[in-house]
Amino acid sequence: MPWAKLHSHARYNLATSGVAHWKLRDLPIRMEDLEISGPSYYGYEPLQKALAAHCGVPAERIVAATGTSMANYLALAATLKPGDEVLIEHPTYELIVAAARHIGAGIRRFPRTHESGFALDPAAVEREITARTRLVVITNLHNPSSALADEVTVRAVGEIARRAGARVMVDEVYLDAAFECAPRSAAHLGDHFIVTSSLTKVYGLSGLRCGWIIAEPGLATAMWRMNDLFGSIPAHTAELLSVIAFGELERIRRHVRARLDTNRATLHRFLDSRADLDAPRLPFGTIVFPKLMRGSVDQLCELLRAKYDTTAVPGKYFEMPDHFRIGIGGDPEPLEEGLRRLGAALDDMMEAQS
Ligand SMILES: Cc1ncc(COP(=O)(O)O)c(C=O)c1O
């Protein structure tokens, strides 16, 4: 995260995982619709209703949270005591592991492999789960690869967890980027599932910090209480803006979809032109995680930044140093130029090696 905040900025930024930020002026906002404080206790009712409609679950199962970041922390903290075991996919979003470590959980990992296209494999979960495991954690779509786990697979993982007396947390912050390929949310698969998400990645509304957790009502109440530790009163202006944004979500979704389709075609053309990169061509998602077939990813990323003013995320931040992550959620022209520069940096490396 310090790298993302301090060092990922460049003229051509391929390091961002979400779509480009939506602007305040692009939403139908009138000053008189905004207020600083309001009736916001365990949820602001209009926002709880909007979240319930968006997620297709009753409002009593939804806990509003400050982004998926806080949603993940609350979900982990409400289900794990120090010393409990949590089984987390590898590779994953670094801060999920960091949050579990902060809580004092014992961390086990199960692999999602490059060779399988980072598929979620229930057999790998079964091999690593133990009688002490209280929670299994996955991302769907997968960060960093965008691999999609279908409902049958997620259910199978749920069944393995349930038999071991554990729950499953599914971080679905990228799921809507699968559009019509997206399975139902895991929130519909039983009370042993906990789902986290936000308007951050797919809708470009990161600054609203509109995140949520879906959990069975008893657990949801425990999370609301725990959230009192971090901020008993939410930022009400952000809640009001979030309600307005939900009213615009279909329009935003259409715009995002068109942009991602354009950018994905650009990305696939680029990948097709590079024998030194290995990545599946997925029809969805905002990120891709190629393997560099020869040479050092750290060197590539340094060269890319120093000579070409372009950034991508080194795979070491996902505990996979042979890979790097490219985001395709930006504007089409800078993405095209960023990929051209990435190609030039790869060519430079190839030349230096031969
Ligand atoms: C898998 C995953 N979960 C959560 C987050 C954080 O989301 P938010 O900005 O909504 O807090 C990220 C951000 O990169 C992420 O990749």
The ligand as an SDF file (V2000), in Angstrom:
LIG
                    3D

 16 16  0  0  0  0  0  0  0  0999 V2000
   -9.5160   -7.3300   -3.3470 C   0  0  0  0  0  0  0  0  0  0  0  0
   -9.5980   -5.9480   -2.7850 C   0  0  0  0  0  0  0  0  0  0  0  0
  -10.3570   -5.7360   -1.7040 N   0  0  0  0  0  0  0  0  0  0  0  0
  -10.4800   -4.4990   -1.1610 C   0  0  0  0  0  0  0  0  0  0  0  0
   -9.8170   -3.4220   -1.6950 C   0  0  0  0  0  0  0  0  0  0  0  0
  -10.0150   -2.0660   -1.0610 C   0  0  0  0  0  0  0  0  0  0  0  0
  -11.2230   -1.5500   -1.5310 O   0  0  0  0  0  0  0  0  0  0  0  0
  -11.8060   -0.1310   -1.0570 P   0  0  0  0  0  0  0  0  0  0  0  0
  -11.1050    0.9100   -1.8530 O   0  0  0  0  0  0  0  0  0  0  0  0
  -13.2660   -0.2310   -1.3630 O   0  0  0  0  0  0  0  0  0  0  0  0
  -11.5310   -0.0010    0.3950 O   0  0  0  0  0  0  0  0  0  0  0  0
   -9.0040   -3.5950   -2.8110 C   0  0  0  0  0  0  0  0  0  0  0  0
   -8.2440   -2.4590   -3.3650 C   0  0  0  0  0  0  0  0  0  0  0  0
   -7.3750   -2.5930   -4.1770 O   0  0  0  0  0  0  0  0  0  0  0  0
   -8.8980   -4.8880   -3.3760 C   0  0  0  0  0  0  0  0  0  0  0  0
   -8.1560   -5.1060   -4.4620 O   0  0  0  0  0  0  0  0  0  0  0  0
  1  2  1  0
  2  3  1  0
  2 15  2  0
  3  4  2  0
  4  5  1  0
  5  6  1  0
  5 12  2  0
  6  7  1  0
  7  8  1  0
  8  9  2  0
  8 10  1  0
  8 11  1  0
 12 13  1  0
 12 15  1  0
 13 14  2  0
 15 16  1  0
M  END
$$$$
